[in-house]
Amino acid sequence: MHVGLSDEDLAHVFHLGRRGTSDDAPRPLMVQLASYSHKNLIMESLFRLKHADSQFKTVIVAHDMTRAEREESKRLVAEAKTLQAQDTSGESLYRVRGNPGKMRVIRIRIRP
């Protein structure tokens, strides 16, 4: 993704879960970075995966969240969907934005 990270910027890299009987089932990969700014740099560059080689188009990158953060995220997504359904004007979209633990529902105006 050409974000300028080196091997020293990676703290730990390891697979999650147990190895299965079939080798074709991919396992998640946990990548711990040396600093939060490196993580932000990668997360901001994810749009480049759309234009990457075909082998990287199926890569999914997500925040590592605790169970409480995942539940909060699900609650906020449900709240955003409810607000979207209640908005009959069609001029706004409601989305969940922010880092895990600091997520919030925002209103985005649609340009005519």
PAZAPA-4460 file (N, C-alpha, C; in steps of 0.05 Angstrom, whole numbers, plus 32768, in hexadecimal, padded with zeros to 4 digits):
% residues 112
    n_x    n_y    n_z   ca_x   ca_y   ca_z    c_x    c_y    c_z   seq   type   mol
   8011   7FE8   8000   8000   8000   8000   8011   8019   8000     1      M     A
   802B   8016   8001   803E   802C   7FFF   8039   8042   8015     2      H     A
   8038   8039   802E   8033   804C   8044   804D   8053   8052     3      V     A
   8063   8046   804B   807D   804E   8056   8083   8041   8071     4      G     A
   8079   8029   8076   807F   801B   808F   8095   8007   808B     5      L     A
   80A5   8002   809F   80BB   7FEF   809D   80B5   7FD7   80B0     6      S     A
   80C6   7FC3   80B0   80C3   7FAC   80C2   80C4   7FB4   80E0     7      D     A
   80D2   7FC9   80E6   80D4   7FD2   8102   80BA   7FDE   810C     8      E     A
   80A9   7FE7   80FA   808F   7FF2   8102   807B   7FDD   810A     9      D     A
   8080   7FC4   8104   806E   7FAE   810B   8077   7FA3   8126    10      L     A
   8065   7FA3   8139   806B   7F98   8154   8068   7F7A   8154    11      A     A
   8050   7F70   814C   804B   7F53   814B   8039   7F4E   8133    12      H     A
   803E   7F37   8126   802D   7F2D   8110   8028   7F10   8115    13      V     A
   800E   7F08   8118   8008   7EEC   811D   7FEC   7EE5   8113    14      F     A
   7FE7   7ECB   810E   7FCD   7EC2   8106   7FBB   7EBE   811E    15      H     A
   7FA1   7EC2   811A   7F8D   7EBE   812F   7F7F   7EA3   812A    16      L     A
   7F76   7E97   813F   7F67   7E7E   813C   7F79   7E66   8138    17      G     A
   7F6C   7E4F   8136   7F7B   7E36   8133   7F7D   7E2F   8115    18      R     A
   7F92   7E21   810F   7F96   7E17   80F4   7F82   7E01   80EF    19      R     A
   7F73   7E03   80D9   7F5E   7DEF   80D3   7F6A   7DD8   80C4    20      G     A
   7F58   7DC5   80BD   7F61   7DAD   80AE   7F66   7DB4   8091    21      T     A
   7F56   7DC7   8086   7F5B   7DCE   806A   7F6C   7DE7   8069    22      S     A
   7F7E   7DE7   8056   7F91   7DFE   8054   7F85   7E15   8044    23      D     A
   7F6D   7E11   8038   7F62   7E26   8027   7F52   7E3B   8037    24      D     A
   7F4D   7E36   8051   7F3E   7E49   8061   7F52   7E5D   806D    25      A     A
   7F50   7E76   8065   7F63   7E8A   8070   7F5C   7E91   808D    26      P     A
   7F71   7E97   809C   7F6D   7E9F   80B8   7F74   7EBD   80BA    27      R     A
   7F67   7ECB   80CD   7F6D   7EE7   80D1   7F8A   7EEB   80DA    28      P     A
   7F94   7F01   80D2   7FB0   7F09   80D9   7FAF   7F22   80EA    29      L     A
   7FBB   7F20   8102   7FBC   7F37   8114   7FD6   7F45   8110    30      M     A
   7FD5   7F5F   810A   7FED   7F6F   8106   7FED   7F85   811B    31      V     A
   8000   7F84   812D   8003   7F99   8142   8019   7FAB   8139    32      Q     A
   8013   7FC5   8139   8027   7FD8   8130   8034   7FE6   8147    33      L     A
   804B   7FF2   8142   805A   7FFF   8158   804D   8018   8163    34      A     A
   803D   8026   8152   8030   803E   815C   8015   8041   814F    35      S     A
   8004   8051   815D   7FE9   8056   8154   7FE9   8066   813A    36      Y     A
   7FFD   8077   8136   7FFF   8087   811D   8003   8075   8105    37      S     A
   8012   805F   8108   8016   804D   80F2   7FFC   803F   80EA    38      H     A
   7FEC   8038   80FF   7FD2   802C   80F9   7FC0   8040   80EA    39      K     A
   7FC0   8059   80F3   7FB0   806D   80E5   7FB9   8070   80C8    40      N     A
   7FD2   806F   80C3   7FDD   8072   80A8   7FD3   805B   8096    41      L     A
   7FD3   8043   80A1   7FC9   802C   8091   7FAB   802E   808D    42      I     A
   7F9C   8035   80A2   7F7F   8036   809F   7F77   804C   808C    43      M     A
   7F85   8062   808A   7F7F   8077   8077   7F87   8070   805B    44      E     A
   7F98   805B   8057   7FA1   8054   803C   7F92   803B   8031    45      S     A
   7F7E   8032   803F   7F70   801A   8036   7F62   801D   801B    46      L     A
   7F5C   8035   8013   7F4E   8039   7FF9   7F60   802F   7FE2    47      F     A
   7F7A   802D   7FE6   7F8C   8023   7FD2   7F89   8005   7FCC    48      R     A
   7F7C   7FF7   7FDE   7F78   7FDA   7FD9   7F64   7FD6   7FC2    49      L     A
   7F53   7FE9   7FBC   7F41   7FE6   7FA5   7F50   7FE4   7F8B    50      K     A
   7F67   7FF1   7F89   7F77   7FF2   7F71   7F8F   7FDF   7F72    51      H     A
   7F90   7FCE   7F85   7FA7   7FBB   7F89   7FA4   7FA3   7F76    52      A     A
   7FB8   7F92   7F77   7FB7   7F79   7F67   7FA0   7F68   7F70    53      D     A
   7F97   7F56   7F5F   7F80   7F46   7F65   7F83   7F35   7F7F    54      S     A
   7F9C   7F2D   7F86   7FA0   7F1D   7F9E   7F9B   7F2D   7FB7    55      Q     A
   7F9B   7F47   7FB6   7F97   7F58   7FCE   7F7B   7F64   7FCF    56      F     A
   7F6A   7F60   7FBB   7F50   7F6C   7FBA   7F3D   7F5F   7FCF    57      K     A
   7F43   7F47   7FD8   7F32   7F3A   7FEC   7F3B   7F3E   8008    58      T     A
   7F50   7F4F   800C   7F5A   7F54   8027   7F47   7F67   8036    59      V     A
   7F41   7F60   804E   7F30   7F71   805F   7F40   7F7A   8077    60      I     A
   7F40   7F94   807C   7F4F   7F9F   8093   7F3A   7FAC   80A5    61      V     A
   7F3C   7FA5   80BF   7F29   7FB0   80D3   7F38   7FB6   80ED    62      A     A
   7F2C   7FC7   80FD   7F36   7FCD   8117   7F33   7FB4   8129    63      H     A
   7F45   7FB0   813C   7F42   7F9B   814F   7F33   7FA7   8167    64      D     A
   7F1A   7F9E   816B   7F09   7FAA   817F   7F03   7F96   8195    65      M     A
   7EFF   7FA0   81AD   7EF7   7F8F   81C3   7ED9   7F88   81BF    66      T     A
   7ECF   7F76   81CF   7EB3   7F6E   81CD   7EA1   7F86   81D2    67      R     A
   7EA8   7F96   81E6   7E97   7FAE   81ED   7E97   7FC2   81D5    68      A     A
   7EAE   7FC5   81C9   7EB0   7FD8   81B2   7EA0   7FCD   819A    69      E     A
   7EA0   7FB3   8196   7E90   7FA7   8180   7E72   7FAB   8185    70      R     A
   7E6A   7FA7   819E   7E4E   7FAA   81A5   7E45   7FC7   81A2    71      E     A
   7E56   7FDA   81AA   7E51   7FF6   81A7   7E4F   7FFD   8189    72      E     A
   7E60   7FF2   8179   7E5F   7FF7   815C   7E45   7FED   8150    73      S     A
   7E3D   7FD5   8158   7E23   7FCA   814E   7E0C   7FDC   8156    74      K     A
   7E0C   7FE5   816F   7DF7   7FF7   8179   7DF6   8010   8169    75      R     A
   7E0D   801C   8164   7E0E   8035   8154   7E05   8031   8137    76      L     A
   7E0C   801B   812B   7E03   8015   8110   7DE5   8012   810F    77      V     A
   7DD9   8005   8123   7DBC   8002   8124   7DAF   801E   8128    78      A     A
   7DBC   802F   8138   7DB1   804A   813C   7DB3   805A   8122    79      E     A
   7DC8   8057   8113   7DCB   8065   80FA   7DB7   805C   80E6    80      A     A
   7DB1   8042   80E5   7D9C   8037   80D3   7D81   8042   80DB    81      K     A
   7D7B   8043   80F5   7D62   804E   80FE   7D5F   806B   80F6    82      T     A
   7D74   807B   80FA   7D73   8098   80F2   7D70   809A   80D3    83      L     A
   7D7D   8089   80C4   7D7A   8089   80A7   7D5E   8083   809E    84      Q     A
   7D51   8070   80AC   7D35   8069   80A5   7D22   807F   80AD    85      A     A
   7D28   808E   80C2   7D16   80A3   80CB   7D19   80BC   80B9    86      Q     A
   7D2F   80BF   80AC   7D34   80D7   809B   7D26   80D4   8081    87      D     A
   7D0F   80E2   807E   7CFF   80DF   8066   7D07   80F3   8050    88      T     A
   7D18   8106   8057   7D20   811A   8043   7D33   810F   802E    89      S     A
   7D43   80FC   8036   7D56   80F0   8023   7D6F   8102   801E    90      G     A
   7D72   8116   802F   7D89   8129   802B   7DA1   8121   803C    91      E     A
   7D9F   810D   804D   7DB5   8106   805F   7DB9   80E8   8060    92      S     A
   7DD2   80E1   8066   7DDA   80C5   806C   7DE4   80C5   8089    93      L     A
   7DDF   80AF   8097   7DE9   80AD   80B2   7DFD   8096   80B3    94      Y     A
   7E15   809B   80BC   7E2B   8088   80BC   7E39   8088   80D8    95      R     A
   7E46   8072   80DE   7E55   8070   80F7   7E72   8075   80EF    96      V     A
   7E7F   8088   80FD   7E9A   808F   80F8   7EAA   8091   8112    97      R     A
   7EC4   808F   8110   7ED5   8092   8127   7EE5   8079   812D    98      G     A
   7EF8   807B   813E   7F09   8065   8147   7EFA   8055   815B    99      N     A
   7F01   803B   815E   7EF3   802B   8172   7EF5   8038   818E   100      P     A
   7EDF   8038   819C   7EDE   8045   81B6   7ED5   8062   81B5   101      G     A
   7ED7   806E   819D   7ED0   808A   8199   7EBD   808D   8181   102      K     A
   7EAE   8078   817B   7E9C   8079   8164   7E84   8089   816A   103      M     A
   7E78   8095   8154   7E60   80A5   8157   7E51   80A4   813D   104      R     A
   7E38   80AA   813D   7E27   80AC   8126   7E29   80C9   811B   105      V     A
   7E2F   80CB   8101   7E30   80E6   80F5   7E1C   80E7   80DF   106      I     A
   7E14   8100   80D9   7E01   8105   80C3   7E11   8111   80AC   107      R     A
   7E0E   8105   8094   7E1C   810F   807C   7E07   811A   8069   108      I     A
   7E0A   8133   8061   7DF7   813F   804E   7DFE   8135   8032   109      R     A
   7DE9   812E   8024   7DED   8126   8008   7DEA   813E   7FF6   110      I     A
   7DFE   8142   7FE5   7DFD   8159   7FD3   7DEA   8154   7FBC   111      R     A
   7DD8   8167   7FB6   7DC5   8164   7FA1   7DD2   8165   7F85   112      P     A
***
